[in-house]
Amino acid sequence: MANFDGIRGQKIIYLFRKYSERTTTAGLNVAYVSDNSKSISSNADTVATKDGNFSPGQSPEITLSASAYVKKGDELVDKLKSALLNSEMLEIWEANLDEAGTTSGKYKGTYYQGYITGLTLSSTAEEWASYDLEFTINGKGADGDVTVPASIVEESDYVFADSVQAQQ
């Protein structure tokens, strides 16, 4: 049996930024995400013709969702809430930390623009408070290389550190 060469879910991350802050702020990740999902769908409406059914095809619809535990003082969730309340466009990057990009220090990914369309805060008596976030994407996105800060990469897994004294 061949070895399975899969990608662990923790290696696919999303970075977010308000479009209006693109000249002042880098993309940030939501803290303590337990899961993300991306859905691509298209209507398959058919039209009856004399030659049989015909499907003209539709533009795909892309939606993203995330579930995360609430972190005290999380500025990004506050910005996402503001973007939802004010219908502000977001920039969203999907990065695969298991696949290097074509440029050193970057990762294979996709860039999107879209809107946050849902933010649900759940707080039960027995669990940590959590958010469910929903995003609707404009268009199809663009594939390319994504810069992910080392601090975010390190959060996704241990990074090897040697036993010698670290340099500053």
N, C-alpha and C positions, 0 to 999 in steps of 0.2 A: 504494500500500500504506500502510495506517495505521501510525503510530508505535506501537511496542510500549511500553506503560506498565507494566512489571513491577516487582517488588520484588526487590532483590538479597538473597541469602540472609544476608549479614552484617547486614542490618537487622532480622532477627527474632532476638531474644535471649531468654534465660530467666534469671530471678532466682530464688534459692532461699533459704529460711530454715527452720530447725527451728521447728515450731509452738510449742514450749515457750519459744522465745526471742523471741517476737513483741513483747514489751514492752521488750526490751533491745537488739535488733539489727535493722538494716534488711536487706532482701533483698540478696543478693550474686550476682554472676555468676561462673561458672567461667572461669578464665583460659585463653586460647589454645585456644578451642573451634574445631575444624575443621569440624564439622557437627552439626546437631541434626535430629531428626525427631519428628513427632507422627503417631501412627496411631490412627484411630478405626474400630472395627469392631463388628459385631453378628452374632450367630448368626442364620441364616435357617432354623432348624429348622421343619419342616412337620409337620402332623398330618393324617392321612388322615381325611376325613369322608365321609358318604354323598353330599355335594354336591361332592366334590373336595378337593384339598389346601387346607389352611388354614394360614397362617403367623401365629401370634399376636404376633410381634414380640418382640424382646428389648431389654434395656437395652444401650446402647452401652458398649464398653470402650475406654478411652483409655490409651495408653502413650506415653511420651516417651523419647527416647534422645539421648545426646550423646557425642561423641568429642572428647577434648581432650588436648593435650600437657601433660606434667607440669611445673608451675611450682614451683620450690623455695619452701618455706614457705607453700604455698597452704592457708590455714586453712579455706576452704570445703570443699575435698575431704576434709580431716580431719573436718569436721563431718558431711559426707555419709556417710563411712565409719562414724562413730559412730552416726548415725541408722539405718544398715543393720544394724549389729551389735546395736542395742538396740530395733529395731522402733519407732522414733520417727516420728511423722507430720511431714511437711514442708508448707510453703506454697510454691507455685511460681507465678510470673508469667510469662506469655508476652507480650512487648511487641514491637510492630511500629514501629520507629523511622522508618519512611517514612510513617506515618499519624498525624497529630496527634489527640489525644483531644479531648473536648468542653471540657476545661479547659486553659487556657494552661500550657505546660510539661509536659503529660502526653501519653501516647501510647496509641493504641488497643491493647487487650490483653485477656487472659483470666486470671482467677485460678483456681488449682486447689489442692486439698489431696490429698495422696497419700503414697506411700512409695517410697523407693529400694529396688529389688528386685535390683539387680545392679551390681557395681563390679569391673571387670576391669582390672588393670594389665598392660600389655604392654611389655617392654623387650628389644628385639633388639640385636644387636651393631652394626648399621648405621644404626639410626634413633633418633630421640628417643623417650624413654619416653612412653607415652600411656595414658589411661584411657578405657574405654568404660563409660558409665553408663546404667542403665535405671530407669525410674520407672513405677509403676502409679498411676493417678488414681482417686480416689473420686468418684463421680457424674459430672456433665457439665461442671463448671466454671461460672464466671460472667463474662460479658463486662463490660468497663468500662474506665476510664482508669487507666493505670499510671504511677506516678511513677518515672522512671529518673534517677539522679544524673547530673549533667553529665559527671563523669569517665568514666562508662560509655559515655555517648553519644559522647564524644570518642574512645574506643577503637575505636568501630565505623567511624570515618571521620575525615578531617580536618574540623575546624570552621574556618570562615573567621576569620582574625585580621587586623586592619588594621595598616598600617605605622607608625601613630603609637605613641608610648610607652604601654604598657599601664598601666591604673590598678589600684591595689591594693585 
